[in-house]
Amino acid sequence: YNALSHTWGTTGRMVPIIVDGKQLLITPNLSEAMTRLEEVHQRDQAFKQLWWIDMICINQDDILERGHQVAMMRTIIRTASLVVAWVGPD
């Protein structure tokens, strides 16, 4: 798997996406990152893997799960095949 490390940016205007048939709201900054990753995915085989993205993979509404997962993030990032850091479109 690959991992995306990103800044959340503003949370005022969330963007809906569909994950496993259910709507999930993500920040505009993450939406932009995912759009850019998809563009690169079309050209680069290294990007054609599963992605671990904290805002999507961690239930943000469950404080216990979130705390447990955040504690594991160092290992998650260290064992990923590829890590991309996204701070914004600029």
PDB file of N, CA, C and O in Angstrom:
ATOM      1  N   TYR A   1       0.828  -1.186   0.000  1.00  0.00           N
ATOM      2  CA  TYR A   1       0.000   0.000   0.000  1.00  0.00           C
ATOM      3  C   TYR A   1       0.865   1.240   0.000  1.00  0.00           C
ATOM      4  O   TYR A   1       2.020   1.206   0.426  1.00  0.00           O
ATOM      5  N   ASN A   2       0.299   2.339  -0.481  1.00  0.00           N
ATOM      6  CA  ASN A   2       0.917   3.655  -0.421  1.00  0.00           C
ATOM      7  C   ASN A   2       0.225   4.436   0.687  1.00  0.00           C
ATOM      8  O   ASN A   2      -0.876   4.083   1.108  1.00  0.00           O
ATOM      9  N   ALA A   3       0.867   5.484   1.152  1.00  0.00           N
ATOM     10  CA  ALA A   3       0.262   6.322   2.187  1.00  0.00           C
ATOM     11  C   ALA A   3       0.312   7.783   1.757  1.00  0.00           C
ATOM     12  O   ALA A   3       1.276   8.239   1.142  1.00  0.00           O
ATOM     13  N   LEU A   4      -0.734   8.487   2.090  1.00  0.00           N
ATOM     14  CA  LEU A   4      -0.794   9.922   1.818  1.00  0.00           C
ATOM     15  C   LEU A   4      -0.778  10.660   3.146  1.00  0.00           C
ATOM     16  O   LEU A   4      -1.637  10.451   4.002  1.00  0.00           O
ATOM     17  N   SER A   5       0.212  11.523   3.301  1.00  0.00           N
ATOM     18  CA  SER A   5       0.267  12.413   4.448  1.00  0.00           C
ATOM     19  C   SER A   5      -0.159  13.784   3.935  1.00  0.00           C
ATOM     20  O   SER A   5       0.398  14.290   2.962  1.00  0.00           O
ATOM     21  N   HIS A   6      -1.139  14.376   4.588  1.00  0.00           N
ATOM     22  CA  HIS A   6      -1.676  15.631   4.047  1.00  0.00           C
ATOM     23  C   HIS A   6      -2.120  16.570   5.155  1.00  0.00           C
ATOM     24  O   HIS A   6      -2.421  16.151   6.272  1.00  0.00           O
ATOM     25  N   THR A   7      -2.152  17.845   4.817  1.00  0.00           N
ATOM     26  CA  THR A   7      -2.754  18.820   5.724  1.00  0.00           C
ATOM     27  C   THR A   7      -4.246  18.822   5.443  1.00  0.00           C
ATOM     28  O   THR A   7      -4.673  18.709   4.294  1.00  0.00           O
ATOM     29  N   TRP A   8      -5.025  18.950   6.489  1.00  0.00           N
ATOM     30  CA  TRP A   8      -6.471  18.913   6.298  1.00  0.00           C
ATOM     31  C   TRP A   8      -6.984  20.176   5.638  1.00  0.00           C
ATOM     32  O   TRP A   8      -7.946  20.120   4.872  1.00  0.00           O
ATOM     33  N   GLY A   9      -6.366  21.317   5.916  1.00  0.00           N
ATOM     34  CA  GLY A   9      -6.877  22.571   5.379  1.00  0.00           C
ATOM     35  C   GLY A   9      -8.181  22.940   6.075  1.00  0.00           C
ATOM     36  O   GLY A   9      -8.424  22.537   7.212  1.00  0.00           O
ATOM     37  N   THR A  10      -9.008  23.702   5.388  1.00  0.00           N
ATOM     38  CA  THR A  10     -10.265  24.142   5.989  1.00  0.00           C
ATOM     39  C   THR A  10     -11.273  23.001   6.034  1.00  0.00           C
ATOM     40  O   THR A  10     -11.300  22.141   5.153  1.00  0.00           O
ATOM     41  N   THR A  11     -12.101  23.008   7.075  1.00  0.00           N
ATOM     42  CA  THR A  11     -13.134  21.979   7.205  1.00  0.00           C
ATOM     43  C   THR A  11     -14.526  22.584   7.062  1.00  0.00           C
ATOM     44  O   THR A  11     -15.526  21.903   7.285  1.00  0.00           O
ATOM     45  N   GLY A  12     -14.593  23.861   6.691  1.00  0.00           N
ATOM     46  CA  GLY A  12     -15.885  24.530   6.585  1.00  0.00           C
ATOM     47  C   GLY A  12     -16.738  24.033   5.433  1.00  0.00           C
ATOM     48  O   GLY A  12     -17.950  23.882   5.585  1.00  0.00           O
ATOM     49  N   ARG A  13     -16.135  23.779   4.297  1.00  0.00           N
ATOM     50  CA  ARG A  13     -16.857  23.334   3.107  1.00  0.00           C
ATOM     51  C   ARG A  13     -16.343  21.947   2.734  1.00  0.00           C
ATOM     52  O   ARG A  13     -15.344  21.815   2.027  1.00  0.00           O
ATOM     53  N   MET A  14     -17.029  20.929   3.210  1.00  0.00           N
ATOM     54  CA  MET A  14     -16.588  19.551   2.975  1.00  0.00           C
ATOM     55  C   MET A  14     -17.060  19.065   1.605  1.00  0.00           C
ATOM     56  O   MET A  14     -18.072  19.529   1.080  1.00  0.00           O
ATOM     57  N   VAL A  15     -16.307  18.120   1.039  1.00  0.00           N
ATOM     58  CA  VAL A  15     -16.574  17.577  -0.292  1.00  0.00           C
ATOM     59  C   VAL A  15     -17.032  16.121  -0.136  1.00  0.00           C
ATOM     60  O   VAL A  15     -16.343  15.328   0.506  1.00  0.00           O
ATOM     61  N   PRO A  16     -18.184  15.761  -0.714  1.00  0.00           N
ATOM     62  CA  PRO A  16     -18.635  14.372  -0.596  1.00  0.00           C
ATOM     63  C   PRO A  16     -17.928  13.452  -1.592  1.00  0.00           C
ATOM     64  O   PRO A  16     -17.731  13.808  -2.754  1.00  0.00           O
ATOM     65  N   ILE A  17     -17.547  12.257  -1.114  1.00  0.00           N
ATOM     66  CA  ILE A  17     -17.045  11.189  -1.979  1.00  0.00           C
ATOM     67  C   ILE A  17     -17.791   9.916  -1.593  1.00  0.00           C
ATOM     68  O   ILE A  17     -18.432   9.869  -0.543  1.00  0.00           O
ATOM     69  N   ILE A  18     -17.715   8.906  -2.415  1.00  0.00           N
ATOM     70  CA  ILE A  18     -18.346   7.625  -2.128  1.00  0.00           C
ATOM     71  C   ILE A  18     -17.252   6.603  -1.827  1.00  0.00           C
ATOM     72  O   ILE A  18     -16.349   6.394  -2.636  1.00  0.00           O
ATOM     73  N   VAL A  19     -17.341   5.965  -0.650  1.00  0.00           N
ATOM     74  CA  VAL A  19     -16.401   4.925  -0.227  1.00  0.00           C
ATOM     75  C   VAL A  19     -17.223   3.710   0.168  1.00  0.00           C
ATOM     76  O   VAL A  19     -18.060   3.789   1.067  1.00  0.00           O
ATOM     77  N   ASP A  20     -16.988   2.592  -0.496  1.00  0.00           N
ATOM     78  CA  ASP A  20     -17.750   1.363  -0.231  1.00  0.00           C
ATOM     79  C   ASP A  20     -19.251   1.605  -0.264  1.00  0.00           C
ATOM     80  O   ASP A  20     -19.995   1.080   0.563  1.00  0.00           O
ATOM     81  N   GLY A  21     -19.683   2.404  -1.225  1.00  0.00           N
ATOM     82  CA  GLY A  21     -21.113   2.653  -1.413  1.00  0.00           C
ATOM     83  C   GLY A  21     -21.720   3.646  -0.438  1.00  0.00           C
ATOM     84  O   GLY A  21     -22.931   3.865  -0.460  1.00  0.00           O
ATOM     85  N   LYS A  22     -20.909   4.251   0.416  1.00  0.00           N
ATOM     86  CA  LYS A  22     -21.425   5.213   1.392  1.00  0.00           C
ATOM     87  C   LYS A  22     -20.760   6.566   1.195  1.00  0.00           C
ATOM     88  O   LYS A  22     -19.592   6.653   0.816  1.00  0.00           O
ATOM     89  N   GLN A  23     -21.524   7.618   1.459  1.00  0.00           N
ATOM     90  CA  GLN A  23     -20.981   8.961   1.332  1.00  0.00           C
ATOM     91  C   GLN A  23     -20.090   9.297   2.525  1.00  0.00           C
ATOM     92  O   GLN A  23     -20.434   9.029   3.676  1.00  0.00           O
ATOM     93  N   LEU A  24     -18.953   9.881   2.225  1.00  0.00           N
ATOM     94  CA  LEU A  24     -18.008  10.343   3.230  1.00  0.00           C
ATOM     95  C   LEU A  24     -17.626  11.769   2.871  1.00  0.00           C
ATOM     96  O   LEU A  24     -17.406  12.079   1.700  1.00  0.00           O
ATOM     97  N   LEU A  25     -17.546  12.632   3.866  1.00  0.00           N
ATOM     98  CA  LEU A  25     -17.162  14.021   3.620  1.00  0.00           C
ATOM     99  C   LEU A  25     -15.677  14.198   3.907  1.00  0.00           C
ATOM    100  O   LEU A  25     -15.184  13.798   4.962  1.00  0.00           O
ATOM    101  N   ILE A  26     -14.968  14.807   2.950  1.00  0.00           N
ATOM    102  CA  ILE A  26     -13.544  15.070   3.104  1.00  0.00           C
ATOM    103  C   ILE A  26     -13.289  16.561   2.885  1.00  0.00           C
ATOM    104  O   ILE A  26     -14.142  17.273   2.356  1.00  0.00           O
ATOM    105  N   THR A  27     -12.122  17.017   3.292  1.00  0.00           N
ATOM    106  CA  THR A  27     -11.788  18.427   3.115  1.00  0.00           C
ATOM    107  C   THR A  27     -11.480  18.717   1.646  1.00  0.00           C
ATOM    108  O   THR A  27     -11.094  17.819   0.897  1.00  0.00           O
ATOM    109  N   PRO A  28     -11.654  19.971   1.243  1.00  0.00           N
ATOM    110  CA  PRO A  28     -11.287  20.343  -0.134  1.00  0.00           C
ATOM    111  C   PRO A  28      -9.815  20.055  -0.437  1.00  0.00           C
ATOM    112  O   PRO A  28      -9.481  19.679  -1.561  1.00  0.00           O
ATOM    113  N   ASN A  29      -8.927  20.227   0.554  1.00  0.00           N
ATOM    114  CA  ASN A  29      -7.512  19.961   0.335  1.00  0.00           C
ATOM    115  C   ASN A  29      -7.272  18.488   0.019  1.00  0.00           C
ATOM    116  O   ASN A  29      -6.481  18.173  -0.870  1.00  0.00           O
ATOM    117  N   LEU A  30      -7.939  17.586   0.729  1.00  0.00           N
ATOM    118  CA  LEU A  30      -7.798  16.161   0.435  1.00  0.00           C
ATOM    119  C   LEU A  30      -8.405  15.826  -0.920  1.00  0.00           C
ATOM    120  O   LEU A  30      -7.854  15.013  -1.663  1.00  0.00           O
ATOM    121  N   SER A  31      -9.524  16.439  -1.245  1.00  0.00           N
ATOM    122  CA  SER A  31     -10.144  16.215  -2.552  1.00  0.00           C
ATOM    123  C   SER A  31      -9.180  16.601  -3.675  1.00  0.00           C
ATOM    124  O   SER A  31      -9.053  15.879  -4.664  1.00  0.00           O
ATOM    125  N   GLU A  32      -8.509  17.731  -3.521  1.00  0.00           N
ATOM    126  CA  GLU A  32      -7.526  18.176  -4.518  1.00  0.00           C
ATOM    127  C   GLU A  32      -6.356  17.197  -4.583  1.00  0.00           C
ATOM    128  O   GLU A  32      -5.888  16.866  -5.672  1.00  0.00           O
ATOM    129  N   ALA A  33      -5.883  16.737  -3.439  1.00  0.00           N
ATOM    130  CA  ALA A  33      -4.779  15.768  -3.419  1.00  0.00           C
ATOM    131  C   ALA A  33      -5.167  14.493  -4.159  1.00  0.00           C
ATOM    132  O   ALA A  33      -4.386  13.956  -4.944  1.00  0.00           O
ATOM    133  N   MET A  34      -6.380  14.016  -3.901  1.00  0.00           N
ATOM    134  CA  MET A  34      -6.834  12.782  -4.549  1.00  0.00           C
ATOM    135  C   MET A  34      -6.969  12.972  -6.061  1.00  0.00           C
ATOM    136  O   MET A  34      -6.678  12.058  -6.831  1.00  0.00           O
ATOM    137  N   THR A  35      -7.406  14.146  -6.479  1.00  0.00           N
ATOM    138  CA  THR A  35      -7.505  14.438  -7.916  1.00  0.00           C
ATOM    139  C   THR A  35      -6.116  14.403  -8.546  1.00  0.00           C
ATOM    140  O   THR A  35      -5.932  13.810  -9.609  1.00  0.00           O
ATOM    141  N   ARG A  36      -5.150  15.028  -7.903  1.00  0.00           N
ATOM    142  CA  ARG A  36      -3.774  15.037  -8.426  1.00  0.00           C
ATOM    143  C   ARG A  36      -3.190  13.627  -8.436  1.00  0.00           C
ATOM    144  O   ARG A  36      -2.515  13.245  -9.393  1.00  0.00           O
ATOM    145  N   LEU A  37      -3.441  12.851  -7.382  1.00  0.00           N
ATOM    146  CA  LEU A  37      -2.939  11.475  -7.352  1.00  0.00           C
ATOM    147  C   LEU A  37      -3.531  10.648  -8.483  1.00  0.00           C
ATOM    148  O   LEU A  37      -2.839   9.827  -9.086  1.00  0.00           O
ATOM    149  N   GLU A  38      -4.790  10.860  -8.768  1.00  0.00           N
ATOM    150  CA  GLU A  38      -5.434  10.131  -9.876  1.00  0.00           C
ATOM    151  C   GLU A  38      -4.773  10.493 -11.206  1.00  0.00           C
ATOM    152  O   GLU A  38      -4.576   9.623 -12.055  1.00  0.00           O
ATOM    153  N   GLU A  39      -4.432  11.766 -11.392  1.00  0.00           N
ATOM    154  CA  GLU A  39      -3.743  12.186 -12.618  1.00  0.00           C
ATOM    155  C   GLU A  39      -2.389  11.492 -12.746  1.00  0.00           C
ATOM    156  O   GLU A  39      -2.037  11.017 -13.825  1.00  0.00           O
ATOM    157  N   VAL A  40      -1.635  11.432 -11.661  1.00  0.00           N
ATOM    158  CA  VAL A  40      -0.324  10.773 -11.678  1.00  0.00           C
ATOM    159  C   VAL A  40      -0.500   9.269 -11.841  1.00  0.00           C
ATOM    160  O   VAL A  40       0.293   8.619 -12.522  1.00  0.00           O
ATOM    161  N   HIS A  41      -1.534   8.718 -11.219  1.00  0.00           N
ATOM    162  CA  HIS A  41      -1.850   7.290 -11.303  1.00  0.00           C
ATOM    163  C   HIS A  41      -1.971   6.844 -12.757  1.00  0.00           C
ATOM    164  O   HIS A  41      -1.597   5.721 -13.095  1.00  0.00           O
ATOM    165  N   GLN A  42      -2.486   7.707 -13.607  1.00  0.00           N
ATOM    166  CA  GLN A  42      -2.655   7.366 -15.020  1.00  0.00           C
ATOM    167  C   GLN A  42      -1.316   7.178 -15.730  1.00  0.00           C
ATOM    168  O   GLN A  42      -1.246   6.500 -16.755  1.00  0.00           O
ATOM    169  N   ARG A  43      -0.238   7.783 -15.181  1.00  0.00           N
ATOM    170  CA  ARG A  43       1.076   7.747 -15.839  1.00  0.00           C
ATOM    171  C   ARG A  43       2.120   6.888 -15.134  1.00  0.00           C
ATOM    172  O   ARG A  43       3.114   6.517 -15.758  1.00  0.00           O
ATOM    173  N   ASP A  44       1.933   6.558 -13.859  1.00  0.00           N
ATOM    174  CA  ASP A  44       3.003   5.955 -13.072  1.00  0.00           C
ATOM    175  C   ASP A  44       2.515   4.714 -12.330  1.00  0.00           C
ATOM    176  O   ASP A  44       1.603   4.792 -11.507  1.00  0.00           O
ATOM    177  N   GLN A  45       3.118   3.592 -12.621  1.00  0.00           N
ATOM    178  CA  GLN A  45       2.739   2.315 -12.003  1.00  0.00           C
ATOM    179  C   GLN A  45       2.870   2.332 -10.482  1.00  0.00           C
ATOM    180  O   GLN A  45       2.108   1.646  -9.801  1.00  0.00           O
ATOM    181  N   ALA A  46       3.815   3.098  -9.931  1.00  0.00           N
ATOM    182  CA  ALA A  46       4.020   3.132  -8.481  1.00  0.00           C
ATOM    183  C   ALA A  46       2.779   3.626  -7.748  1.00  0.00           C
ATOM    184  O   ALA A  46       2.605   3.345  -6.562  1.00  0.00           O
ATOM    185  N   PHE A  47       1.937   4.343  -8.429  1.00  0.00           N
ATOM    186  CA  PHE A  47       0.743   4.900  -7.805  1.00  0.00           C
ATOM    187  C   PHE A  47      -0.457   3.965  -7.921  1.00  0.00           C
ATOM    188  O   PHE A  47      -1.537   4.284  -7.424  1.00  0.00           O
ATOM    189  N   LYS A  48      -0.282   2.809  -8.575  1.00  0.00           N
ATOM    190  CA  LYS A  48      -1.398   1.888  -8.786  1.00  0.00           C
ATOM    191  C   LYS A  48      -1.473   0.845  -7.689  1.00  0.00           C
ATOM    192  O   LYS A  48      -1.459  -0.354  -7.967  1.00  0.00           O
ATOM    193  N   GLN A  49      -1.551   1.289  -6.450  1.00  0.00           N
ATOM    194  CA  GLN A  49      -1.708   0.414  -5.298  1.00  0.00           C
ATOM    195  C   GLN A  49      -2.840   0.950  -4.442  1.00  0.00           C
ATOM    196  O   GLN A  49      -3.421   1.996  -4.730  1.00  0.00           O
ATOM    197  N   LEU A  50      -3.138   0.213  -3.386  1.00  0.00           N
ATOM    198  CA  LEU A  50      -4.085   0.716  -2.392  1.00  0.00           C
ATOM    199  C   LEU A  50      -3.457   1.903  -1.679  1.00  0.00           C
ATOM    200  O   LEU A  50      -2.236   1.980  -1.539  1.00  0.00           O
ATOM    201  N   TRP A  51      -4.301   2.831  -1.228  1.00  0.00           N
ATOM    202  CA  TRP A  51      -3.824   4.012  -0.519  1.00  0.00           C
ATOM    203  C   TRP A  51      -4.366   4.026   0.893  1.00  0.00           C
ATOM    204  O   TRP A  51      -5.545   3.749   1.118  1.00  0.00           O
ATOM    205  N   TRP A  52      -3.501   4.351   1.853  1.00  0.00           N
ATOM    206  CA  TRP A  52      -3.915   4.594   3.231  1.00  0.00           C
ATOM    207  C   TRP A  52      -3.938   6.099   3.412  1.00  0.00           C
ATOM    208  O   TRP A  52      -2.914   6.767   3.270  1.00  0.00           O
ATOM    209  N   ILE A  53      -5.119   6.633   3.728  1.00  0.00           N
ATOM    210  CA  ILE A  53      -5.307   8.071   3.937  1.00  0.00           C
ATOM    211  C   ILE A  53      -6.055   8.220   5.249  1.00  0.00           C
ATOM    212  O   ILE A  53      -7.177   7.732   5.389  1.00  0.00           O
ATOM    213  N   ASP A  54      -5.438   8.892   6.208  1.00  0.00           N
ATOM    214  CA  ASP A  54      -6.005   8.929   7.559  1.00  0.00           C
ATOM    215  C   ASP A  54      -7.456   9.395   7.605  1.00  0.00           C
ATOM    216  O   ASP A  54      -8.268   8.779   8.296  1.00  0.00           O
ATOM    217  N   MET A  55      -7.802  10.452   6.898  1.00  0.00           N
ATOM    218  CA  MET A  55      -9.167  10.978   6.957  1.00  0.00           C
ATOM    219  C   MET A  55     -10.196   9.960   6.461  1.00  0.00           C
ATOM    220  O   MET A  55     -11.362  10.008   6.852  1.00  0.00           O
ATOM    221  N   ILE A  56      -9.762   9.049   5.608  1.00  0.00           N
ATOM    222  CA  ILE A  56     -10.662   8.043   5.051  1.00  0.00           C
ATOM    223  C   ILE A  56     -10.578   6.731   5.833  1.00  0.00           C
ATOM    224  O   ILE A  56     -11.601   6.094   6.085  1.00  0.00           O
ATOM    225  N   CYS A  57      -9.374   6.326   6.216  1.00  0.00           N
ATOM    226  CA  CYS A  57      -9.180   5.026   6.858  1.00  0.00           C
ATOM    227  C   CYS A  57      -9.485   5.015   8.350  1.00  0.00           C
ATOM    228  O   CYS A  57      -9.710   3.953   8.928  1.00  0.00           O
ATOM    229  N   ILE A  58      -9.495   6.175   8.969  1.00  0.00           N
ATOM    230  CA  ILE A  58      -9.763   6.255  10.410  1.00  0.00           C
ATOM    231  C   ILE A  58     -11.150   6.859  10.611  1.00  0.00           C
ATOM    232  O   ILE A  58     -11.473   7.895  10.029  1.00  0.00           O
ATOM    233  N   ASN A  59     -11.958   6.215  11.430  1.00  0.00           N
ATOM    234  CA  ASN A  59     -13.277   6.745  11.771  1.00  0.00           C
ATOM    235  C   ASN A  59     -13.069   7.979  12.642  1.00  0.00           C
ATOM    236  O   ASN A  59     -12.783   7.866  13.834  1.00  0.00           O
ATOM    237  N   GLN A  60     -13.213   9.143  12.046  1.00  0.00           N
ATOM    238  CA  GLN A  60     -12.929  10.400  12.736  1.00  0.00           C
ATOM    239  C   GLN A  60     -13.937  10.699  13.850  1.00  0.00           C
ATOM    240  O   GLN A  60     -13.668  11.525  14.722  1.00  0.00           O
ATOM    241  N   ASP A  61     -15.081  10.040  13.825  1.00  0.00           N
ATOM    242  CA  ASP A  61     -16.109  10.260  14.847  1.00  0.00           C
ATOM    243  C   ASP A  61     -15.925   9.374  16.078  1.00  0.00           C
ATOM    244  O   ASP A  61     -16.597   9.579  17.089  1.00  0.00           O
ATOM    245  N   ASP A  62     -15.032   8.399  16.006  1.00  0.00           N
ATOM    246  CA  ASP A  62     -14.804   7.470  17.114  1.00  0.00           C
ATOM    247  C   ASP A  62     -13.479   7.832  17.795  1.00  0.00           C
ATOM    248  O   ASP A  62     -12.409   7.492  17.290  1.00  0.00           O
ATOM    249  N   ILE A  63     -13.550   8.513  18.924  1.00  0.00           N
ATOM    250  CA  ILE A  63     -12.356   9.023  19.610  1.00  0.00           C
ATOM    251  C   ILE A  63     -11.392   7.901  19.985  1.00  0.00           C
ATOM    252  O   ILE A  63     -10.180   8.069  19.850  1.00  0.00           O
ATOM    253  N   LEU A  64     -11.903   6.758  20.454  1.00  0.00           N
ATOM    254  CA  LEU A  64     -11.027   5.642  20.836  1.00  0.00           C
ATOM    255  C   LEU A  64     -10.292   5.074  19.628  1.00  0.00           C
ATOM    256  O   LEU A  64      -9.083   4.848  19.672  1.00  0.00           O
ATOM    257  N   GLU A  65     -11.035   4.847  18.556  1.00  0.00           N
ATOM    258  CA  GLU A  65     -10.396   4.323  17.340  1.00  0.00           C
ATOM    259  C   GLU A  65      -9.378   5.327  16.816  1.00  0.00           C
ATOM    260  O   GLU A  65      -8.260   4.959  16.456  1.00  0.00           O
ATOM    261  N   ARG A  66      -9.766   6.582  16.775  1.00  0.00           N
ATOM    262  CA  ARG A  66      -8.869   7.615  16.253  1.00  0.00           C
ATOM    263  C   ARG A  66      -7.565   7.653  17.054  1.00  0.00           C
ATOM    264  O   ARG A  66      -6.481   7.718  16.474  1.00  0.00           O
ATOM    265  N   GLY A  67      -7.669   7.612  18.368  1.00  0.00           N
ATOM    266  CA  GLY A  67      -6.470   7.608  19.205  1.00  0.00           C
ATOM    267  C   GLY A  67      -5.589   6.399  18.953  1.00  0.00           C
ATOM    268  O   GLY A  67      -4.366   6.513  18.880  1.00  0.00           O
ATOM    269  N   HIS A  68      -6.220   5.237  18.820  1.00  0.00           N
ATOM    270  CA  HIS A  68      -5.480   3.996  18.553  1.00  0.00           C
ATOM    271  C   HIS A  68      -4.776   4.073  17.196  1.00  0.00           C
ATOM    272  O   HIS A  68      -3.599   3.727  17.086  1.00  0.00           O
ATOM    273  N   GLN A  69      -5.481   4.516  16.182  1.00  0.00           N
ATOM    274  CA  GLN A  69      -4.916   4.594  14.826  1.00  0.00           C
ATOM    275  C   GLN A  69      -3.808   5.635  14.736  1.00  0.00           C
ATOM    276  O   GLN A  69      -2.783   5.404  14.095  1.00  0.00           O
ATOM    277  N   VAL A  70      -4.015   6.786  15.383  1.00  0.00           N
ATOM    278  CA  VAL A  70      -2.979   7.830  15.365  1.00  0.00           C
ATOM    279  C   VAL A  70      -1.694   7.305  15.994  1.00  0.00           C
ATOM    280  O   VAL A  70      -0.597   7.615  15.529  1.00  0.00           O
ATOM    281  N   ALA A  71      -1.832   6.508  17.054  1.00  0.00           N
ATOM    282  CA  ALA A  71      -0.656   5.913  17.693  1.00  0.00           C
ATOM    283  C   ALA A  71       0.074   4.962  16.738  1.00  0.00           C
ATOM    284  O   ALA A  71       1.277   4.748  16.886  1.00  0.00           O
ATOM    285  N   MET A  72      -0.634   4.394  15.768  1.00  0.00           N
ATOM    286  CA  MET A  72      -0.042   3.459  14.809  1.00  0.00           C
ATOM    287  C   MET A  72       0.484   4.146  13.544  1.00  0.00           C
ATOM    288  O   MET A  72       1.114   3.500  12.706  1.00  0.00           O
ATOM    289  N   MET A  73       0.228   5.443  13.403  1.00  0.00           N
ATOM    290  CA  MET A  73       0.562   6.121  12.143  1.00  0.00           C
ATOM    291  C   MET A  73       2.048   6.061  11.798  1.00  0.00           C
ATOM    292  O   MET A  73       2.398   5.955  10.623  1.00  0.00           O
ATOM    293  N   ARG A  74       2.914   6.127  12.781  1.00  0.00           N
ATOM    294  CA  ARG A  74       4.344   6.042  12.487  1.00  0.00           C
ATOM    295  C   ARG A  74       4.666   4.723  11.786  1.00  0.00           C
ATOM    296  O   ARG A  74       5.392   4.705  10.793  1.00  0.00           O
ATOM    297  N   THR A  75       4.128   3.630  12.302  1.00  0.00           N
ATOM    298  CA  THR A  75       4.348   2.323  11.691  1.00  0.00           C
ATOM    299  C   THR A  75       3.694   2.249  10.314  1.00  0.00           C
ATOM    300  O   THR A  75       4.278   1.715   9.371  1.00  0.00           O
ATOM    301  N   ILE A  76       2.502   2.777  10.206  1.00  0.00           N
ATOM    302  CA  ILE A  76       1.793   2.765   8.919  1.00  0.00           C
ATOM    303  C   ILE A  76       2.612   3.483   7.863  1.00  0.00           C
ATOM    304  O   ILE A  76       2.787   2.974   6.756  1.00  0.00           O
ATOM    305  N   ILE A  77       3.111   4.653   8.196  1.00  0.00           N
ATOM    306  CA  ILE A  77       3.903   5.435   7.242  1.00  0.00           C
ATOM    307  C   ILE A  77       5.238   4.740   6.940  1.00  0.00           C
ATOM    308  O   ILE A  77       5.669   4.706   5.787  1.00  0.00           O
ATOM    309  N   ARG A  78       5.882   4.198   7.950  1.00  0.00           N
ATOM    310  CA  ARG A  78       7.191   3.560   7.757  1.00  0.00           C
ATOM    311  C   ARG A  78       7.114   2.294   6.914  1.00  0.00           C
ATOM    312  O   ARG A  78       8.081   1.959   6.229  1.00  0.00           O
ATOM    313  N   THR A  79       5.988   1.581   6.946  1.00  0.00           N
ATOM    314  CA  THR A  79       5.896   0.317   6.213  1.00  0.00           C
ATOM    315  C   THR A  79       5.211   0.461   4.855  1.00  0.00           C
ATOM    316  O   THR A  79       5.071  -0.524   4.130  1.00  0.00           O
ATOM    317  N   ALA A  80       4.792   1.650   4.509  1.00  0.00           N
ATOM    318  CA  ALA A  80       4.172   1.873   3.199  1.00  0.00           C
ATOM    319  C   ALA A  80       5.222   1.734   2.099  1.00  0.00           C
ATOM    320  O   ALA A  80       6.399   2.020   2.313  1.00  0.00           O
ATOM    321  N   SER A  81       4.790   1.297   0.936  1.00  0.00           N
ATOM    322  CA  SER A  81       5.700   1.201  -0.212  1.00  0.00           C
ATOM    323  C   SER A  81       6.127   2.572  -0.703  1.00  0.00           C
ATOM    324  O   SER A  81       7.258   2.769  -1.147  1.00  0.00           O
ATOM    325  N   LEU A  82       5.207   3.509  -0.614  1.00  0.00           N
ATOM    326  CA  LEU A  82       5.439   4.868  -1.091  1.00  0.00           C
ATOM    327  C   LEU A  82       4.666   5.810  -0.193  1.00  0.00           C
ATOM    328  O   LEU A  82       3.519   5.526   0.154  1.00  0.00           O
ATOM    329  N   VAL A  83       5.266   6.924   0.190  1.00  0.00           N
ATOM    330  CA  VAL A  83       4.583   7.939   0.987  1.00  0.00           C
ATOM    331  C   VAL A  83       4.616   9.248   0.205  1.00  0.00           C
ATOM    332  O   VAL A  83       5.672   9.692  -0.246  1.00  0.00           O
ATOM    333  N   VAL A  84       3.461   9.847   0.056  1.00  0.00           N
ATOM    334  CA  VAL A  84       3.355  11.132  -0.617  1.00  0.00           C
ATOM    335  C   VAL A  84       2.903  12.149   0.431  1.00  0.00           C
ATOM    336  O   VAL A  84       1.940  11.913   1.160  1.00  0.00           O
ATOM    337  N   ALA A  85       3.604  13.279   0.498  1.00  0.00           N
ATOM    338  CA  ALA A  85       3.223  14.367   1.398  1.00  0.00           C
ATOM    339  C   ALA A  85       2.563  15.454   0.563  1.00  0.00           C
ATOM    340  O   ALA A  85       3.130  15.934  -0.419  1.00  0.00           O
ATOM    341  N   TRP A  86       1.363  15.832   0.966  1.00  0.00           N
ATOM    342  CA  TRP A  86       0.591  16.844   0.239  1.00  0.00           C
ATOM    343  C   TRP A  86       0.293  17.998   1.201  1.00  0.00           C
ATOM    344  O   TRP A  86      -0.371  17.809   2.220  1.00  0.00           O
ATOM    345  N   VAL A  87       0.790  19.190   0.869  1.00  0.00           N
ATOM    346  CA  VAL A  87       0.517  20.364   1.702  1.00  0.00           C
ATOM    347  C   VAL A  87      -0.430  21.328   1.010  1.00  0.00           C
ATOM    348  O   VAL A  87      -0.906  22.282   1.625  1.00  0.00           O
ATOM    349  N   GLY A  88      -0.702  21.090  -0.245  1.00  0.00           N
ATOM    350  CA  GLY A  88      -1.641  21.921  -0.986  1.00  0.00           C
ATOM    351  C   GLY A  88      -1.229  22.023  -2.444  1.00  0.00           C
ATOM    352  O   GLY A  88      -0.155  21.558  -2.826  1.00  0.00           O
ATOM    353  N   PRO A  89      -2.082  22.629  -3.254  1.00  0.00           N
ATOM    354  CA  PRO A  89      -1.822  22.679  -4.699  1.00  0.00           C
ATOM    355  C   PRO A  89      -0.622  23.521  -5.095  1.00  0.00           C
ATOM    356  O   PRO A  89      -0.064  23.317  -6.173  1.00  0.00           O
ATOM    357  N   ASP A  90      -0.213  24.453  -4.263  1.00  0.00           N
ATOM    358  CA  ASP A  90       0.949  25.272  -4.616  1.00  0.00           C
ATOM    359  C   ASP A  90       2.224  24.507  -4.397  1.00  0.00           C
ATOM    360  O   ASP A  90       3.310  25.033  -4.640  1.00  0.00           O
TER     361      ASP A  90
END
